Amino acid sequence: MKLFATRALLVLAVAASPVVGRDRALYWGDTHVHSSNSFDAYLGFNRSVDPATAYRYAQGEPVIH
């Protein structure tokens, strides 16, 4: 009986989850961009890309780096 109750509770929790039935979007390309404000990018000598340039790049605009 305990196993049945556990399984029933798990099924109800998954069914009530807001993620179930939602459409998902898959994004290709560069979605992780560092600017000169990022400490690890600064250590990698990325000191010329300011946040505005990183934002333009993330939108698909051409940038000079």
Kinemage of the C-alpha trace (Angstrom):
@kinemage 1
@onewidth
@group {chain A} dominant
@subgroup {mainchain}
@vectorlist {calphas} color= white
{ca met a 1} P 0.000 0.000 0.000
{ca lys a 2} L 2.855 2.360 0.810
{ca leu a 3} L 4.416 1.793 -2.627
{ca phe a 4} L 1.081 2.465 -4.337
{ca ala a 5} L 0.623 5.714 -2.404
{ca thr a 6} L 4.145 6.825 -3.291
{ca arg a 7} L 3.614 6.112 -6.979
{ca ala a 8} L 0.207 7.821 -6.988
{ca leu a 9} L 1.696 10.889 -5.323
{ca leu a 10} L 4.514 10.968 -7.876
{ca val a 11} L 2.079 10.710 -10.798
{ca leu a 12} L -0.054 13.516 -9.378
{ca ala a 13} L 2.991 15.716 -8.825
{ca val a 14} L 4.190 15.231 -12.405
{ca ala a 15} L 0.713 15.783 -13.841
{ca ala a 16} L 0.335 19.020 -11.880
{ca ser a 17} L 3.742 20.294 -12.981
{ca pro a 18} L 3.540 23.503 -15.033
{ca val a 19} L 6.186 22.173 -17.438
{ca val a 20} L 4.024 19.308 -18.704
{ca gly a 21} L 2.356 20.188 -21.999
{ca arg a 22} L 4.299 23.375 -22.640
{ca asp a 23} L 5.961 24.017 -25.950
{ca arg a 24} L 9.706 24.085 -25.811
{ca ala a 25} L 12.052 26.205 -27.885
{ca leu a 26} L 15.431 25.048 -29.101
{ca tyr a 27} L 17.984 27.768 -29.756
{ca trp a 28} L 21.079 27.245 -31.885
{ca gly a 29} L 24.109 29.482 -31.935
{ca asp a 30} L 25.895 31.620 -29.401
{ca thr a 31} L 23.670 32.196 -26.415
{ca his a 32} L 26.486 32.559 -23.878
{ca val a 33} L 28.472 35.739 -24.442
{ca his a 34} L 31.046 37.423 -22.212
{ca ser a 35} L 31.840 41.110 -22.161
{ca ser a 36} L 34.826 42.956 -20.741
{ca asn a 37} L 32.885 43.215 -17.463
{ca ser a 38} L 33.144 39.438 -17.019
{ca phe a 39} L 36.071 38.415 -14.827
{ca asp a 40} L 36.876 35.178 -16.662
{ca ala a 41} L 36.655 36.849 -20.074
{ca tyr a 42} L 38.906 39.649 -18.815
{ca leu a 43} L 41.496 37.050 -17.793
{ca gly a 44} L 41.258 35.641 -21.321
{ca phe a 45} L 42.201 39.069 -22.717
{ca asn a 46} L 38.687 39.971 -23.902
{ca arg a 47} L 38.946 43.617 -22.924
{ca ser a 48} L 37.508 45.229 -26.056
{ca val a 49} L 33.944 43.879 -26.050
{ca asp a 50} L 31.749 46.084 -23.901
{ca pro a 51} L 28.236 44.977 -22.848
{ca ala a 52} L 26.591 46.940 -25.690
{ca thr a 53} L 28.723 45.121 -28.281
{ca ala a 54} L 27.961 41.759 -26.677
{ca tyr a 55} L 24.245 42.585 -26.812
{ca arg a 56} L 24.439 43.518 -30.516
{ca tyr a 57} L 26.294 40.257 -31.209
{ca ala a 58} L 23.648 38.261 -29.340
{ca gln a 59} L 20.982 39.878 -31.528
{ca gly a 60} L 22.811 38.721 -34.646
{ca glu a 61} L 24.255 42.052 -35.692
{ca pro a 62} L 27.784 42.092 -37.085
{ca val a 63} L 30.465 43.306 -34.683
{ca ile a 64} L 34.170 43.994 -35.028
{ca his a 65} L 36.240 42.202 -32.411
